[in-house]
Amino acid sequence: MNTIMFDLDGTLLDSMHMWKNLGSNFLLRKNLKITDDVIKTMSTMSLVMSSAFLKEYYNLPESADKIHKDFKNTVMYFYLNEVDPKIGAIEVLKKYKELGKKVLLTTATNEEFVKPTLDKFGIYHYFDGIYTSDTVGEKKDSPKFFDKILDIEKISASSTLLFDDSEFALLAAKETGIKTCCVIDQYSIANYEMLKEECDFYIENFTDWTI
């Protein structure tokens, strides 16, 4: 593999519990319940997309901008003060970079959160490119998200490996021909038994991965 793609939340970072609770806590304050289907849908969206989605889906009185602002404050505090990396993740990232591989970040997380978070762990400079749902203009559950990145980077799918915890992102990447490694996350809503069969590789955590 010449190019390695890493997802951020649930893959490099132990942060899915925050994202899972973000929407549910917001709706709970309004006496509304969040469903697994809504959580799945939001998992491939940026924060801007999620805010607009919740506004429309639940017919909320607040503007999407107001919802986004509330979410943004919560998320930024978490990233700067509470989040931890997944076990072994940073070590694997550094090893690929030392081997001269092209390393890309492919995430649904908003760009404004990405750099401060990567800087916190001293790994921003390890990435040759950072792609978010907003900057690419596609949700991560769409093969178009990955196709656009392949085109921009002028790389082939067959020589690219993606590490991700999201069922929809892994299946979308597989559809483009990218090699996939499913990274288990206890807070992600995914059919991991199915992904064991569908993905090229499957790990409980990065200490299971041999480069």
N, C-alpha and C positions, 0 to 999 in steps of 0.2 A: 504494500500500500504506500502510495506517495503522498496522499493527503488524508489528514485525520480531522474529522469534524466532531466537536464536542457540544452537546447541549449544556445549558447552565443549570437550571433548577431541577433538582431530582437526579442529576447526573454528576456534575462537578460539585454542586452545593446541596447541603441537606436543608432544603427550603420549601419542599412541597407542602409541609404541614401549614406553613404560613399562607401559601396561596390557596390551599383547600379551605382554610378558615376565613380568608379575607372576605369572600362574597357571602358566605353563610352568616358570619357575624354581622355584616352590614344589613342583610335581609332580616336577620333575627330581631334587630332593633326596630324593624318595621312590621313585626309579627308575620313575616313571610318565611316560607321554607324553601331551601335550595335542594334540588334533586341531583342525583348522580349524573343524569344526562346533561344538566346545566353545567356541572363541574367539568365534565368531559369536554363540552363545547368550549368553555372558557380556557381550558388547558392549552389550547393551540392558538389562543388569541393574545395580542398585546394588551396592556392595561387600557389603552385608549379604546381598542376594539371591545374589550370586556365591559367597559363602562357604558358604551353605546348599546351593547347587546342587552345588558340588564335593564337599562332604561326602557328599551322597546319591549322586551319579553315580559316584564312585570308591570309595564305601563306606569313607571314611577313618576312622581311629580317633579323631582329634581332634574335639572339638565344633566346631560351626559358629562359636561365639563365639570359640574359640581361633584358628581360622583367620582370622576377621575381625580380631582384634587384631594378628596378625602382618602381615596385609595393610595394615592402617591405619597402622602405624608406617612401613612402606616408602613408602606413598603420600604421607603428610604430609611426609616428608623431601624427596621428589622435588618436590612442589609448592612448598615454601618455599625450596628451594635450587638446583634444577636446571632447572625447566621454563621454556620461552620461548614468547612469543606467536607465532602464525603470521604470516607476512609480510603486512602491510597490514591485519590483522584489527582491531586496536584503532582504527586510523584510520577504518575504515568504521563501526565501532560508534559512535564519537564523532560522526561526520557525521550518522548517522541521528538521534541524540539532539539535535543542534543544529537539525535540521530539524523537531523537535517530534514525532517518531514515538514511539509506545509501544514500548519495547524490553524484551523478555522473554528470560530464560535458561531453556532447556529442556534438561535434562541427566539422564543416568543416574548421574552422580557424586553421592556422598553430600553432603548439605548441610554437614556439618562441615568438608569440604575446600573448599567453594565460596567462602565469605566470606574466609578467610585468603588464598586464591589471588587473588581479585579485588582485595582490598586491596593485595596485593603490587604489582599493576600500576596501582593507583589508579583502578580502573574500577567498583568496587562500586556507586557512586552513579549510574551510568549506567542501571542496570536498574530498571524499574518493577515487575518481579515476577521471582521466581526459583522455578522449579518443577523438582523432582527426582523420580525414580521412586518414592522412598520417601514423599515428601510427597503426591504425587498418588495413590499406591497402585496404579500400573500400570507395566508395563514399557514402554519407548519403542517397542517393535515393535508395540504395540497402538494402534489408532486411538482407543481409549478414553482413552489418555494425553492426546492432543491435544484430544479432545472435551471432557474435563473442564476443561482450561485455557481453552478458548474460552468455556465456560459461566461459569467463575469470573470471567473478565475481561470478560464480556459483549461479545465481539467476534465479527465474522463471519469465517469461514474464507476467503472470497473476497478479503478485504482484508488478509490476513495472509501474510507471506512467511517461510519457514523456511530458514536456512542450516545444513546438516548434512553430515557425511561418511558417516554410517551408511546403508547400503542399506535396512535394515529400518525405520529411523526415517523416512527420506524417503518410503518407500512407504506407511507408516502415516499420515503427515501428508497425503499426496496423497489417500488414501482419504477423508479428512474434508473435502477441498476446499481445503486450504491450498496456496498456491503454494510450490513447492520449488526451492531452488538447491543442487545437489550441489557440495560442496567436496572436491576430491581430496585424499586423504591416503595416502601411500605405505605406511603401516602398517595401514590399514584393510582388512579382507577384504570386498571388495564387487565386484559386477559393474558396473564403471563404464561399460562399453560399453552395457549395458542401461539404466543410469541416464541416459545421454546422451539416450536416447529417451523415458524415462518422466518425467524432471524438466522443469520449466519453464525452468530455467537450469542452467548447468554451468560451473564455473570451476576453473582449476588452482590459483589463489591469489587473494587479495583485491585484488591489484594489477590483476587482470583485470576487476574490477567497477566499473561506472560508475553513480553514483547520480543 
